[in-house]
Amino acid sequence: MISIIIPVFNEADNIANLLTHLLENSEDKNISEIIIVDGGSIDGTMDIVKDFVTSSDSERSEELYREAFSNVLDTKFQKRNFTRTDAQLGSEIGDPESSSGWHIQSKILFLESSKGRAKQMNCGAKHAKGTILYFLHADSFPPKNFDQFIINEVQKENEAGCFRMRFDSHHWWLRLASWLTQFNWRASRGGDQSQFITKTLFNTIGGYDEAYVIYEDNMLINELYARDQFTVINKKLTTSARLYRKHGVWKVQYHFCTIYLKKWFGASAEDLVAYYKKNIC
């Protein structure tokens, strides 16, 4: 089963939409849990998550009860049997929470961690029960049936990989960048594409390098490519272009390319984060 791990920091505008998307596009039987690891949000992110869990559980219980009650009544009318009592009907309906479907409250785990995606994702992995870890940014929305696509790859002995990606933007450069993610090239990879990896392989590698405040995804990806253990699933995940909209496409792309080249020529984790804070934050 899959443990979905979502590091968050001030994601009040996105988190409820993401959770709704995950529930609507996966099957309960494939998901061990959704682990949300907060790095010290001050915008009410975790309150929104807790409200989402409470309201979703209540709505789901009512929905299941209505469906079950309707099914029982349909059966009774089809059989022309009108002698059942309300108590008998209730016993046949049973507990709606025992029916199939998402049991929200038992599936979502809240954790707190020091700020930093590497630290947050390692924290989530440490508490994960699933045999497959799926790391997902709060503004990235995987394709329908993403869970089954991941399981299919692992069953084919592909222990790590990601989806293709598209931005929620029509800018020609971002569309080109999205198109390039179909190729299994290391230079086309990034954390916004999400990352699945078996827990065994993740632990063998040692998880994310917590020295990296940025570029942590690429450090893990580099290790996977070095081991020739990376695949790209030919389905598209949609991610937000919010950073490009905020700072401008060309400015962000220039600085990201500079960071990539700096690392290529041996820059330290401290050098990279200093450059990022100076030019993008």
C-alpha positions as CSV (number, residue, x, y, z in Angstrom):
1,M,0.0,0.0,0.0
2,I,1.0,3.6,-0.5
3,S,1.8,6.2,2.1
4,I,1.3,9.7,0.6
5,I,3.6,12.2,2.3
6,I,2.9,15.9,1.9
7,P,5.2,18.5,3.4
8,V,3.4,21.8,4.0
9,F,4.3,25.3,5.1
10,N,1.5,28.0,4.9
11,E,-0.6,26.0,2.3
12,A,-4.0,27.2,3.5
13,D,-5.0,28.1,0.0
14,N,-4.2,24.6,-1.4
15,I,-4.4,21.8,1.1
16,A,-8.2,21.2,1.1
17,N,-8.3,21.1,-2.7
18,L,-5.4,18.7,-2.8
19,L,-7.0,16.4,-0.2
20,T,-10.3,16.4,-2.1
21,H,-8.4,15.6,-5.3
22,L,-6.5,12.7,-3.7
23,L,-9.7,11.1,-2.3
24,E,-11.6,11.5,-5.6
25,N,-8.8,10.1,-7.7
26,S,-7.6,7.0,-5.8
27,E,-9.0,3.9,-4.1
28,D,-9.0,3.5,-0.4
29,K,-7.6,-0.1,-0.6
30,N,-4.4,1.2,-2.2
31,I,-3.7,4.0,0.3
32,S,-2.2,3.2,3.7
33,E,-2.4,6.8,4.9
34,I,-2.0,10.4,3.9
35,I,0.7,12.0,6.1
36,I,0.7,15.8,6.3
37,V,3.9,17.1,7.8
38,D,3.8,20.8,8.9
39,G,6.9,22.9,9.1
40,G,5.4,25.6,11.3
41,S,2.6,27.1,9.3
42,I,1.1,30.3,10.7
43,D,-1.8,30.7,8.2
44,G,-4.1,28.0,9.7
45,T,-3.1,25.2,7.3
46,M,-3.5,22.5,9.9
47,D,-6.8,23.9,11.2
48,I,-8.1,23.6,7.6
49,V,-6.9,20.0,7.4
50,K,-8.6,19.1,10.7
51,D,-11.8,20.8,9.7
52,F,-11.6,18.9,6.4
53,V,-11.2,15.6,8.1
54,T,-14.1,16.2,10.5
55,S,-16.5,17.5,7.8
56,S,-15.6,14.8,5.2
57,D,-16.1,12.0,7.7
58,S,-19.5,13.4,8.6
59,E,-20.6,13.8,5.0
60,R,-19.3,10.4,4.0
61,S,-21.2,8.7,6.9
62,E,-24.4,10.4,5.8
63,E,-23.8,9.5,2.2
64,L,-23.1,5.8,2.9
65,Y,-26.2,5.5,5.1
66,R,-28.4,7.0,2.4
67,E,-27.0,4.7,-0.2
68,A,-27.3,1.7,2.0
69,F,-30.9,2.5,3.0
70,S,-31.8,3.1,-0.6
71,N,-30.3,-0.2,-1.7
72,V,-32.3,-2.1,1.0
73,L,-35.5,-0.4,0.1
74,D,-35.0,-1.2,-3.6
75,T,-34.4,-4.8,-2.7
76,K,-37.6,-5.0,-0.6
77,F,-39.7,-3.5,-3.4
78,Q,-38.3,-5.8,-6.0
79,K,-39.2,-8.8,-3.8
80,R,-42.6,-7.3,-3.0
81,N,-41.8,-7.9,0.7
82,F,-43.2,-5.1,2.8
83,T,-43.2,-6.9,6.2
84,R,-39.8,-5.8,7.4
85,T,-39.7,-3.6,10.5
86,D,-37.5,-0.5,10.7
87,A,-35.3,-2.3,13.2
88,Q,-34.8,-5.1,10.7
89,L,-34.0,-2.7,7.9
90,G,-31.5,-0.9,10.1
91,S,-29.7,-4.2,10.9
92,E,-29.5,-5.0,7.2
93,I,-28.1,-1.5,6.4
94,G,-25.4,-1.9,9.1
95,D,-22.8,0.6,10.1
96,P,-22.1,2.9,7.2
97,E,-18.5,3.2,8.2
98,S,-18.1,-0.6,7.5
99,S,-19.0,0.0,3.9
100,S,-16.5,0.4,1.1
101,G,-15.0,3.9,0.6
102,W,-12.6,6.3,2.3
103,H,-12.5,6.3,6.1
104,I,-11.1,9.8,6.2
105,Q,-10.3,10.2,9.9
106,S,-8.3,6.9,10.1
107,K,-6.4,7.7,7.0
108,I,-5.0,11.2,7.6
109,L,-2.1,11.7,10.0
110,F,-0.8,15.1,11.2
111,L,2.8,15.5,12.1
112,E,4.9,18.5,13.0
113,S,8.6,18.9,12.1
114,S,11.3,21.5,11.8
115,K,10.9,23.6,8.7
116,G,12.5,22.3,5.5
117,R,11.1,19.9,3.0
118,A,13.9,17.3,3.4
119,K,13.3,17.2,7.2
120,Q,9.6,17.1,6.8
121,M,9.6,14.4,4.2
122,N,12.0,12.2,6.2
123,C,9.8,12.7,9.2
124,G,6.8,11.5,7.2
125,A,8.7,8.5,5.9
126,K,9.7,7.5,9.4
127,H,6.1,7.2,10.4
128,A,4.8,5.7,7.2
129,K,3.2,2.3,7.3
130,G,3.0,1.7,3.5
131,T,5.6,-0.3,1.5
132,I,5.6,2.5,-1.1
133,L,6.2,6.2,-0.3
134,Y,4.7,8.9,-2.5
135,F,6.1,12.4,-1.9
136,L,3.8,15.1,-3.1
137,H,4.0,18.9,-3.0
138,A,0.9,20.7,-1.8
139,D,0.3,22.4,-5.1
140,S,0.8,19.3,-7.3
141,F,-2.3,17.3,-8.4
142,P,-1.6,13.7,-9.6
143,P,-3.6,12.1,-12.4
144,K,-6.7,10.0,-11.9
145,N,-5.9,6.5,-10.6
146,F,-2.4,7.6,-9.8
147,D,-2.3,5.0,-7.0
148,Q,-2.8,2.1,-9.3
149,F,-0.3,3.5,-11.8
150,I,2.3,3.6,-9.1
151,I,1.5,0.1,-7.9
152,N,1.7,-1.2,-11.4
153,E,5.2,0.2,-11.8
154,V,6.4,-1.3,-8.5
155,Q,5.0,-4.7,-9.5
156,K,7.1,-4.4,-12.7
157,E,10.1,-4.0,-10.4
158,N,10.4,-0.2,-11.1
159,E,11.1,0.9,-7.5
160,A,11.1,4.6,-8.0
161,G,9.9,7.3,-10.4
162,C,7.5,10.1,-11.1
163,F,4.8,11.3,-13.4
164,R,5.0,13.6,-16.4
165,M,4.1,17.1,-15.5
166,R,2.2,20.1,-16.8
167,F,1.9,23.6,-15.4
168,D,-1.4,25.3,-14.9
169,S,-0.2,27.9,-17.3
170,H,-0.3,28.4,-21.1
171,H,3.0,30.2,-21.2
172,W,4.9,28.7,-24.1
173,W,8.1,28.2,-22.2
174,L,6.3,26.4,-19.4
175,R,4.4,24.3,-21.9
176,L,7.8,23.3,-23.5
177,A,9.3,22.5,-20.1
178,S,6.2,20.4,-19.4
179,W,6.6,18.5,-22.7
180,L,10.2,17.7,-21.9
181,T,9.2,15.8,-18.7
182,Q,8.1,12.8,-20.8
183,F,11.7,11.9,-21.3
184,N,13.6,10.0,-18.8
185,W,16.4,12.5,-18.5
186,R,17.8,13.6,-15.2
187,A,17.8,17.3,-16.3
188,S,14.0,17.1,-16.8
189,R,13.3,16.0,-13.2
190,G,12.2,18.0,-10.2
191,G,10.1,17.7,-7.0
192,D,7.0,19.2,-8.5
193,Q,6.6,16.0,-10.6
194,S,6.1,14.1,-7.3
195,Q,8.2,11.1,-6.3
196,F,7.3,7.5,-5.6
197,I,9.8,5.1,-4.1
198,T,9.6,1.8,-2.2
199,K,10.3,2.2,1.5
200,T,13.1,-0.3,1.3
201,L,14.9,1.6,-1.4
202,F,14.3,4.9,0.4
203,N,15.9,3.5,3.6
204,T,18.8,2.0,1.7
205,I,19.6,5.3,0.1
206,G,19.2,7.1,3.5
207,G,16.3,9.3,2.6
208,Y,16.5,13.0,1.7
209,D,19.7,14.8,2.5
210,E,18.6,17.3,5.2
211,A,21.6,19.5,4.6
212,Y,19.7,20.8,1.5
213,V,17.1,23.3,2.2
214,I,16.5,23.5,-1.6
215,Y,17.4,21.0,-4.2
216,E,16.6,18.2,-1.9
217,D,14.4,16.4,-4.4
218,N,17.2,16.5,-7.0
219,M,19.7,15.0,-4.6
220,L,17.5,12.0,-4.2
221,I,16.8,11.8,-7.9
222,N,20.5,12.0,-8.7
223,E,21.1,9.0,-6.5
224,L,18.3,7.1,-8.1
225,Y,19.7,7.8,-11.6
226,A,23.1,6.8,-10.5
227,R,21.6,3.4,-9.5
228,D,19.6,3.3,-12.8
229,Q,16.4,3.0,-10.7
230,F,14.1,5.7,-12.1
231,T,11.1,5.5,-14.4
232,V,8.6,8.1,-15.7
233,I,5.0,7.2,-15.8
234,N,3.3,8.4,-19.0
235,K,0.5,10.2,-17.2
236,K,0.4,13.9,-16.4
237,L,0.4,15.5,-13.0
238,T,-0.7,19.2,-12.9
239,T,1.3,21.6,-10.8
240,S,1.0,25.3,-10.0
241,A,3.1,27.9,-11.8
242,R,2.6,30.3,-8.8
243,L,6.3,30.9,-8.4
244,Y,6.6,31.9,-12.1
245,R,3.5,34.1,-11.9
246,K,4.9,35.8,-8.8
247,H,8.4,36.5,-10.0
248,G,8.2,36.2,-13.7
249,V,8.9,33.2,-15.9
250,W,12.3,34.2,-17.3
251,K,13.6,35.4,-13.9
252,V,12.7,32.2,-12.2
253,Q,13.9,30.0,-15.0
254,Y,17.3,31.8,-15.1
255,H,17.9,31.4,-11.4
256,F,16.8,27.7,-11.4
257,C,19.2,27.0,-14.3
258,T,21.9,28.9,-12.4
259,I,21.3,26.8,-9.2
260,Y,21.4,23.6,-11.3
261,L,24.8,24.6,-12.9
262,K,26.2,25.7,-9.5
263,K,25.5,22.3,-8.1
264,W,26.9,20.7,-11.2
265,F,30.2,22.5,-10.6
266,G,30.3,21.6,-6.9
267,A,28.4,24.3,-5.0
268,S,27.6,23.3,-1.4
269,A,24.1,23.1,0.1
270,E,24.8,26.4,1.9
271,D,25.8,28.1,-1.4
272,L,22.6,27.0,-3.1
273,V,20.3,28.2,-0.4
274,A,22.1,31.5,0.0
275,Y,21.7,32.1,-3.8
276,Y,18.0,31.1,-3.7
277,K,17.2,33.4,-0.7
278,K,19.0,36.3,-2.4
279,N,17.4,36.0,-5.8
280,I,14.1,34.3,-5.5
281,C,12.7,34.4,-1.9
